[in-house]
Amino acid sequence: MKRRFGAFLSLLACLHMMGIVRPASAEWREPGVRMAQATKPAAPAKPAPAPAQPQDLIQKGQAQFEDQQYEESIQTLSAALLRPTNTKEQKVEIYRLLALNYITLGRKDEAESAVRGLLVQQPDYQLPQTESPRFRDFFKTVRAKWEADGRPGLVKDEEPMKPVVLKHGSPTQVDPEKAVDLRGRLDDPDQRSGSVKLYYRVGSKGDFTEAMATVDGDAVRAQIPAESVKPPVVDYYFEVLDGAGNVIAQRGDPTAPLRIAVPEPSKGWVLPLAIGGGILGAAAIFGGLALAGVFSSSTPPGGGRGTSTVSVSIGEASR
C-alpha cells in the first residue's frame, strides 16, 4: 500500500514538473467561466487624447511660438493678418508675434517690417519690461529709424464721410404714351458723387432699362420715354455713383422701386341717367324712345316745316 502511494506521489511530481498538472485554484474550479475569460482578447489600449488646439489663429500662433515652432507660427500669423475683420488691437498683436518670431530666427529685415507694421497701427506701443532685452532693444532701434523717416504709413483716424442723399418726389399718376420728366436734388456735402443713373420698366415685373441722368450742380434731371409709359404702372429708381463707379446712394431700389400709376385711356363720353333704380346711358335712352314712337311731330297747315315735341319723364332713382 505504501509503495502504491509513493508511486502515485512520484507520478504527480513528474506531471507537475512537466506543467500538465497545476495547483488547484479558483480558475480551475470554474473551468467554464475562467477559460472563457482567459481566451477573450484584451481590449486595445486607447491612445492618449491630443491636446486641444486653440481655434483662434492669433492664439494658435502664440502657442506655436511658445513651443518653439517658429516657422509654423509665422505661417499661422500671416494667415491671420489677411483677415479683413481684424481690429486694430488684433493687428498689433499679430505684428508683435511676427516680430518676435523673426527676431528669434535672426531674420532682421522681416522683423523690422513687422515692427513698422505694428507702429503704424499704434505709434506709442512699448514692449513690456518682462520681455527679453533682445526684443526690447530691437524694437527701440526700429522705432528710432521709423520716426527719423517721418513715420511712413501711419494710420490716421479720419472723420467719416457724410451721407449722400438724392431728394426726389415721385408723381402719383401720368398719362399714357407721354414722356415723364423727373427732377431731383443731390445733398452731397463732401462732393463725392460722380454720376446718377435712372432705371425704369413698364409694369411691376421684368428687367429695368438703364439711362443716364443729367447732373448740373446739385440738380438732377431724367426722363422716362413715352413708349415706356403704359398702363397700369411704371416702376423706376435712381442710383448715385462716385467717381470709381461705386453706389453711394439710392432713391428706390430693384426690390422696392418708385411707382407711377398710368390709367387706361378714355373710350368716349356717356351721360349716365338713373331710371327706376338702374343706370342707362343717355344715348341708349333716346334711341329706345325713338323706336317706341315717343317722338311725335305735327305739320302745320300749309305744309310748312313742323316742330317735334319730345316728352321724357325721369323719376328719381330708388336707393
Secondary structure as UniProt FT lines:
FT   HELIX           2..18
FT   HELIX           26..29
FT   HELIX           31..39
FT   HELIX           57..66
FT   TURN            67..68
FT   HELIX           70..81
FT   TURN            84..85
FT   HELIX           88..105
FT   HELIX           108..121
FT   TURN            123..124
FT   TURN            129..130
FT   HELIX           133..148
FT   TURN            149..150
FT   TURN            152..153
FT   STRAND          165..167
FT   TURN            176..177
FT   STRAND          180..187
FT   TURN            189..190
FT   STRAND          193..203
FT   STRAND          209..212
FT   STRAND          214..216
FT   TURN            217..218
FT   STRAND          219..224
FT   HELIX           226..228
FT   STRAND          233..242
FT   TURN            243..244
FT   STRAND          247..251
FT   STRAND          258..261
FT   STRAND          272..275
FT   TURN            276..277
FT   STRAND          278..281
FT   HELIX           282..291
FT   TURN            292..293
FT   STRAND          296..298
FT   TURN            301..302
FT   STRAND          307..309
//
